[in-house]
Amino acid sequence: TGNWSVTIPNNTLPTEGEYTIEVTVKDIVGNTSLSSVNVEYDKEAPHVIASVDKTITKGNITVSGKAWDSYGLDTIVVKVVSASDLTNVARTYTKVISATTATEPTNNNLTQVIDVLESGTVGTDEYISELPDGNYKVQIIAKDKVGKKSIQTIDITVDKAAPTINSVVVDDDKIGTNKHTYMDGETEIVVYNNKQIPIKVSANDNAKGSGIKSVSYSTDKTDDKNYTELVFDKGTNTGNASVTCDWQGLGSIYIKVEDNAGNVSDPESNTAVTTARIDTIAPEKPTSDITGTKLVNGKNDIPVKITAVDGSATSYKSGIAKVEIVKVGSNNITGISATTGTNNEYSLTLTIPKDENDNPSGGGVVVKVTDKAGNTTE
């Protein structure tokens, strides 16, 4: 009698399958005894195929897939671990396989929701804290009955924070001479005489975010369809656009930023809005009345009464800035002008010196009116 053991090397059996191991024992006089045992040889690791419904998310993620093994699975485990530290496990979900499964993949379909958002009541077993923003790896681990494992890894990004708009301003370098300023008391007023307003935007996503997907602008924030995407440089986090401002007076331009996870900035925050005061309507044609000697053989100073009105009755008016006489008869002249206040209607008398009205060919007076936005009428 005695105990003994024999190890069969792993490469002895050529293929997976069912085998019979026979053991023969022979004593010193030649008597033999035979015993056998049936075994199943499982050589290969399990198979696993899985995917997620989104790799960048601001909400829960669903893992879908299937796993199978020639001689039966034991468990399918879904883990969420930190991308920078694989030992830092944030979530674990385990599916125990209750019985030996067949070789067909459909016998072990997998659907597992990964909880990203907070749920349940704090202090209870059902409570799940939210998954912090950052980069993670989803590991789908299939283990068979003999302990062999297969792992599929999928990278995901969790991003629940909206992007930040740092600033949105009119690009003065591009607006050029279409920008005008004037003082209203102690307040500087900026007005543009062009409806095409160039803007520049600065925005960024949070440090652990998914990155900016698009930056859009609108002059009507009542509907998302009214937004138009602008050119945005993700390297410098800046963008620009030429916005059509179809109004007279003061209006607003709204900016919206969306990241790759679908988070959207607040279009009404202070840094998401800029204003533009538009005045593209020239003053009305001025009226003039020569109250002194006519210009036929003028050798005297000529007083000219002028009335100027800025804009129409229904339009925004920046106000009359300057009234000047630019021509007497056929003579072009300069220097006969008056700078006015911010009134929309202005009346004054300018005097043409006698040395400017020598006009043997006759003629009239041409008056030029300029408003605060730089629009002119003669």
C-alpha positions, 0 to 999 in steps of 0.5 A: 500500500502507499500514496502516490501522485502523477502530474500530467504536463499541460502540453500533454493533451493536444486539444480541449475535450473529455478524456479518460485517465487510466491508472494500472497498479501491478504488484511484485508477482504480476497481479494488476488492477485498473482504475479510471477517471473521466476528466474535462480538459479546459485549456483556453481562457474565456471569451468576452466581447463588450462595449459601452453606449458612450465613452464620454458621459455626464450620466450613467453608462450601460455596458453591453456584451457577451462572454462564453467558455467551452466548459462554463463560466463562473463569473462576469465582473465589471469594474471601473478603475482610475485611469491613472491608478488601476488599483483604485476601484471606483465601482464593482458589479459581479454577475455569478453564473449559476450553472455550466453554460454552453459554448454559444455566446448568446447564453451569457449576454451582459447588460450592466449599468454603471452608476455615474450619478448620485442615487438613493438616500444617504445612509442607506444600503441603496445609496450610491455617491456620484462618480467624480469627473475624470478618466476611467477604465471599464474592465469586463472580466470573465472567469471560467470554472477553472479560474482562467480569466479574460479581460476587456478594457474600455476607456471612458471620461466622466464630465458633469461640469459645464464649460466656462466662458471667460469673456466675449467682447467686440473685437476693436482691432477688426471693427476699425473706423466703424466704432465711434465714442462720445461722452454723455455726461461722464459716461463714455458711449460706444456706438457702431455704424455697421451691423456686422460686429466682429466678436472674440470669445475666450472659453475653456472646459474644466481641468478634468473635462471632456474638452470643448465641442463647439462655441456658438453665438446668437442675437436671439436666445429664445431657441437653440436653433438660432445659434450659429457655430463660430470658429474656435481654436481649441489650442488657444481656447479663443474664437471669433465671428462676425455677427449680423446685428439687425437692430438700431440701438442697444442689443445683445449677443449671446454665447453658448459653449458645449463640451464633448459630454453634452454639458452646456454653459449658461448663455445668460451669465455675465461673461456670456453676453456682450452688447453692441449699440448700432446706428446705421441710419444717417441724419435727415437731409438738413435744411438751410436758410440764407437770411442775409445777402444772396450769393450772386455778387456776395461781398458780405458775411452771410449768416445761414440758419441750419436745422439738422435732425438725426434719424427717422421718427422710429429709429435709434438716434445717437445724436447730431455730432457736427454741422458744417458748410462744405460748399458755397456755390461751386467753391469747396470750403472748410472750417465753417462748422459747429460741434453740437451736443447729443441732441437728436435735433439741432438748429444753429446759424453758421456765418460764411465770411465774405472772403469765402462767398466770392462766387460769380457763377452763383449757386447755393450752400451745401451743408454736411451733418454728421451724427455721433455714429459717424453717419453723414448726410449732405 
